[in-house]
Amino acid sequence: MILSNCLIITNDENNNFYENGAVYIKDKLIEDVGENQDILKKYPDEEVIDLKGKLLMPGMICAHSHIYSAYARGMAVSKPTDNFFNVLENLWWALDRELTTEDVRLNALTTYMESIANGVTTVIDHHSGPNSVENSLFTLGEAAKEVGIRTNLCYELSDRDGAEIRDKEIKENVDWIKYSQKENDDMLRGLFGLHASFTLSDESLEKALDAMDGVYNGFHVHVAEGIEDQWDCQRKYGKRIVERLNDFGIINENSLAIHCVHINGREMEILKKNNTPVIFNPESNMNNAVGVPPVNRFFEKGLKVGIGTDAYTNDMFESMKVSNIIQAHNTQDPTKGFGETLEMQFKNNPDIVSHFLNNEVGRIKKGAYADLITINYDPYTPINKDNWGGHSLFGLTGRLVNDTIINGKFVMKDKIITTVDQAKIHADSRQRAAKIWKNL
C-alpha cells in the first residue's frame, strides 16, 4: 500500500520533510518513504491511496493513562475532593471499586476509540479495579485487539483493599507479562504496575519482586505525585521515594517513573544513573493541584522525560499545548517549555515505547511500524522541516485527524472507526455509567 500525494513529517533522525511525498507500507512496516513520483515509479504494482495533500505524520504516543477512569466524564461525587488524598479516596478509588469485567471492556473500547480519533496510536496504561482484578488485563488486551491499537498494560498493585486482592493483583500482572512475552506481539506488551509508595508496604514490594523473579524487571509506578506521598515515605522508612524504590531494584531501564512532582536532585541522579524515564502529565497535575514537576531540571540532569495524560484527555496535541505553557508559567521564563515539549513527544516518547518493542514507532522510516495519522491541515503560514514543531503545538489538534493507521492497517478512515461499532459501544457505556454514578 502506498500513501501518496501528502505533506510528510517523518520525525526521523535526519528530520526529512516532504512537501509532496509518499510512503510505501509493506505488511505492518514502513518499507520506503520519499518524493511522491519516486515512490510511485519504484512500486508500480502497489495499491495507491491518494491523500490529496493531507499532512501525514507518525501517530501520537501517550506514555501514561488510566483506562479505568473513563466513566468519570460528567460524574459527580458526594464526598470531599479538597486535597490529593481525598481525590484518590473519594473519587478514583470509589470509582474503580465499582467496575466489573464488562465495565473494564467498555472503558477500554471507549478510551481506545477516542485515542484513535485523536491520532494516538500507542497507549501505555496503568489499570485499577480491585473487584474485577482477575483477567482484567486480558480484557483490556482483547479490547485493544478488537479496536486495533498498540498498548502496554499493567495492573496497579496496592495494599488498600487487603492482602487477598493484593495477591490477585500480583498474579494478574505476572500472568499478563508472561502472556505478552510468549505472544511476542508488539501490539501488546506488559509491565508490572505499582500504585505508589504510600499504598505499598515492604512486604508487598517483596512479594511483587519474588513473583517477578526470572520473569521481568520492568515496573510502572507513580512517584511523588503528591507531597503527601513523599512525607509518608520519609516518616515510615527514613528515605525518599526514589531511594526506597531503588533499594528494591524497581528503578531501572525497563521501568517508568510517573509524575515525579516532588523529587529532589538526589532522586533525579538515581533515575538518571538507572536510565529510568520520567513521564510528565501536565493537565492532570494541574487538575489535582499537586504542583508542577521540575521538568526543566529533569532535562538539565539528562533524564529522559516522556509525556502522558494520566487520562485527563485522550488528545496528545492538547497535552502538549498545556505542557508548553505550564513550564513557561512555572519557571517564569518564556523560553522554557517549547523545545522540551517537542522533545518529550517526538523524541522521547518514541524512544520509551520502542524500548519495549522489536521495531521502532513514532518515526516514518524504513523498518519502523506503520503507525501513521493523516491530518486535514491547511496552514496559513509556511510549514517546513525547521518549523513543523511550532505547527504541531499551535496549529494541530486531535480534532483535525482524518485517518489513523496502526500496524499497517486503517483503524479510522475519514473519521470513521473501521474496526468496531462505535455508536453501540458508546450507548452501552452511557447505560453502565449511569448505573455506577448512582453509587457515588
N, C-alpha and C positions, 0 to 999 in steps of 0.2 A: 504494500500500500504506500502510495506517495501522497503526502500532503503538499500541495503546490500553491504557488501564487500567494505568498504570505510574507509579512514582515517578521523576521525571526530574531528573537533574543535567545542566544544559545546558552549564556551563562557558563561557557566552557573556560578552560584555563587561559585561552587567548582572547577571550571576550569577543569572539566572532559575532558579527552582526550582518544580517542580510536584508536589504530593502525589498528585494523580490527573490525570496528563496524557496527552497523545498526540502522536505525531509523524507527519506525512504525508510520505512519501517518494515522489518522482516520478522515475522512472528511477534515476539514481545520486546524485541530490542531495536534500537536505532542502528541502522546499517550505514546510512550516509546522510550528510547534510551539506548543502551548498547552494550555489546560484540556481534559480528555477530551471532555466533552459539546460544547464549542465546535467542536473539530476534527471530531467525528463529524457534527455538523449541517452544517458547511461543505462537506463532501465525502461526501455520502450514497451515492454510487455506487462508492466505492473499496472494495477488499478490506480487511477489518479483521482484524487478528491481536490477540487478547486476551492480554496478557502477565500477567494475573492477579496484579497487584500487584507484579511484579518491579521491581527497580531498573534503570533504563535510563540509560546514560551514554555519553559518547564513548569510542571504542576507545582503548586504551593505545598509546603510541608508544615504540619502542626506538630511540634515536638512535645506537647503535653496537653491532655484534655481529660475530661471526665464524662463519659457517655451516660453514666447513671443519673446525671443531673438534668436530663432532657425534659422531664415533666415540670421543672421549676419555672419555666417561662409562663409568666402571668399568675403564678401561685402566690398565695398569701399564707403567712403563718401567724399563730396566735400568741406565741411565746417571744420573749425579748431576743433581739438580734443586735444589741447595742455594743458588743465587743466581739473580738475574733472567736473566743471560745464559745460564746452564746450563738454566734452564727453557725459554728460547727454543730453544736449540740441540738439546737432548736430548729435548724433548717436542714442542713445536709445529712446529719445522722438520723434525723427524724424521717427524712425522705427515703434514704437508702434502705431503712428497715422495712419499708412498705413494699419493696419490689419483689415481684415473683419472677420466675423464669420467663414468662411471656412478656413481662414489662422489660426485662433485660433485652429481649429480642426487639421489641418495638423501639426502645431507646436507641439501640444500635442502628436500626434501619433509618430512623429519622435523622440521627446525627450524621451518619454516613451520607445519606442523600443530600442533606443541606451542605455538608462539606464539599461534595462533588459539585453541587450547584454553584459554589463559590470558588471553584477551581482548586480545591485541596485534594491532592491525590494520595497523600500518606498521613495517617493519624497515629500518633503514639498515645495510647490510652492507659488510664490508671483507674481500675474499676472497683466499685464497692457495692455491697448488698448482702448484709450478714444473714438474712433469712432466705437467701437464694444463692448461696455460695456454690454448691455443687453443680458442675457443668456450666457455670456462668461464663467462663472464658471461652469455652467451646461454643456456647450460644452466640457470643459476640463474634467469634470466628466464622461461624456459619452465616451470620448476617453479612459479614464483610465479603464472604464468597458470593453471596446472593447479589449484593449490590455491585461488587467488582472493585473494591477499594483495597489499597495496601495498608496494612495495620500492624502495630506491635502492641501486644496486650499484657497486662499483669493484673493481679488482684491485690488490693492494699491490705496487708496484714496489720492487725491491730488487736490490742487487749480489751478494747472497750465493750465487747459482747461476750466475754468469758472464754475459758480455756477450750471448751468443746468446739465453738465456732472458730476460734483461733487455729485449732489443729486442722479444721476443714479448709481454712484459707491457705495454710501452708501446703496442703495436699493439692489444692486446685492450682496454685502457682507451679508447683513442680510437675504435675501431670501435664499442664499446658506447655511448659518449656520442653519437656521430653517429646511431646507430640510434634511441636513445631520443628524440633531438631530432626526427628525421624522423617517428617514430610520433606524437610529441606526446601520448602516452597517460600520464596522470598515475598510472597503476598501476605504471609502470616509469620510473625515472629513473636518471641516472648521474653519478658524479663520477670524478675521476682519483685512484686510490689510490697513496699513498706509504707505505712501511713506517715508517721512522724515519730521523732524521738519520744515525745511526751506520752504517746499511747503505746509504747513498746518497752517492756521490761527486758533486762538482760537475759532472763530465761527464754523469752520469746525469740529474741535475736539469735540465741544459741540454737534453739530448735530449728529456726529457719536455715541457719548455716549448716547444721547437721543434715537437714533434708536436701540441701543443695550440694553437698559434698560429692564430687565426681560428676555432677550434672552441669553446673554452670556457675559463674560468679558475678553475673550482671544483675543489678538491683535498680529499682525506680522508686525514689524516696523523696518526700517533702522535707526540706531542710530550712529550719528557722524562718518559716513563713510569717509567723507572729512572734513578737518579742517574748511572749509567754513561754513558747517552746524552748527558747534559749535559757530563760530563767529556770525552768523546770529541770533542764539537763544539768545546769551548774549546781542547783540545790541538791539534786539526788545523787549525782555522780562526780561532782567536783571537777567537771571538764565541760568544754563546749561541744556542741552537737557534732560538728565535723570531726573533732578529735575522738569523740565516742564512737561514731560510725567507722572511723578509720581504724580504731583499735580492734574492731570486729572484722576488718578486711572488706567492708562494704564499699569503701571509697576506692574505686579502681576504674580502669579504662572502659570497662563494659557496663558501668553504672551511669545513671543520670541523677544529678542533684537538682531538685526543683525549687525554685523561688530564691533561696539564699538571701532573703531580705536583710537578716540581722546577723551576718557573719563578719568576722574581723579579718585583719591581714594574715594572721597565723592560719586561720582556716582556709583562706584563699591559697596560701602557699601549699597546704596539704592537697587541695583539689588540683592545683597545677602540677605538683610532683607526681600525682597519680593519674594525670590525664583524664580527669573526670569532668565531663561537660556540665555546665550550669544552664538551666532553662529559665528564661525570663518570661513572666506572664503579666504584662503591664496593666491591662484593663482589670483583671481580677484583683491584683494587688491594690489598685486604687479603689475598687468597689468594696473590698473588705477592710479598707482603711488600715492596712498593716504597715504601710510605708513603701518606699521605692528602693529596691536593691541598688547598691553602688555599682551599676553596670560599667561605668567608665573606669572604675578601679579594677574591675574584673579584666577589662581589656588591657589596662596598663600592666597588670600582673601576668598577662599572657594566657589567661583562661580561655577555653573555647566556650562561647556563650551562644546558645540557641534561643529560639523564641517559640512560645506556645500561647495558648489562650486560657488554659485552666477551665475550659468550657464556657467562658463568658460570651464568646462568639464562635462561629464556625467560619469566619471570614478572616483569613490571614492578612489580607490587604488592610483591613480595619485595624487589626492588632499592630501592624507595622506603623500605621499613622500615629497611633497613640504612643507607641514605643518612642518614636522620634520626638514628639513634643514633650512627653513627661521627662525625658532625660535632659532636654534643654531647660525645662522649667525647674527641675530638681537641682541641677548644678548652677542655675542662673548663668548659663553660658550658651548662647545661641548657636555655637559651633558644635555642640555635643548632640548626639542622637542620630543625625542623618546617616553618616558613614557607618556607625555602629549597627544601626538597624538593618541596613542593606547587607552588612557582613553576616549578621545573625541569620537572616532568612535565606540569602542566596549563596553564601559560602558555608557557614557552619551547620545549618540545618541539613543540607545535603550530605555533608561530611558525617554528621552524627547518625543519620539514618543509614547511609551507605556502609558504615562500620559494621552493621549487623547483617548485611546482605552480600550476595555473591557478585552483584553488579551495581554500578552507581545509579543514583537517582538525583533529580534536581538539576540536570545538565543535558543539553541537547548535543550529543557527541556519539561517535561510533562506539558501540558496546554498552551504552547506558540503557536502562529500561525506558521504554517508550511511555513515559508518564508526562503527558503534554496537555496544555489547555490553549484554546483559541479565545480571543477577546475582541469584541466589537469596539474598537477604539479608533476614533478618527481625530487625532491630535490637532490642536490649532496652533501648536508651536513645533519646531523641528524635533524629531527624535532620532538619536544615533547611538553609536557604541559608547560614547562618552557621557550621555545624559539619560539613558533609559532608566537608571535608578531613580532619578527625580520624577520621571513619568510614573514609575511604579508607586512611589509614595504619594504623589499629589494628583495623579490622573486616573489610576486604575482602581477599581473596586471589584468585589466579588460579583456584584450585580451585572457587570459587563461581560462575564464569562459566557461564551456561547456553546462551546463543546469541551468535554473532558474525556481524555483518552488515558487509560491506565493499563499497563502491561500490554500495550499494543491494540487495545480494544476500546471502541467508543462506549462509554458508560453514560454519557449525556451527549445528545446531538440536538442542535438547535434548541437548547434549553430544556429538552425533554429527557428525563432519566429513562434509559432504554432497557434497564435490567429488571425492574420491579414495578409494581402498581403503586405509584406514589400517592395517589388520591385515597386509595383504600387504606394504606398504612397510616396516613395522617388521620383519617377518620377513626381507625381503631385506637390510635394514640390519644386522640381527644377524649374518647369514651373512657379509656382507662385512667387518664389523668384526672378527669372529673371525679371519679370514684376515690382516688387516692387523696385528692385535695381535701375531701370531707374529714379525713383522719388527722389533718394537720392544723 
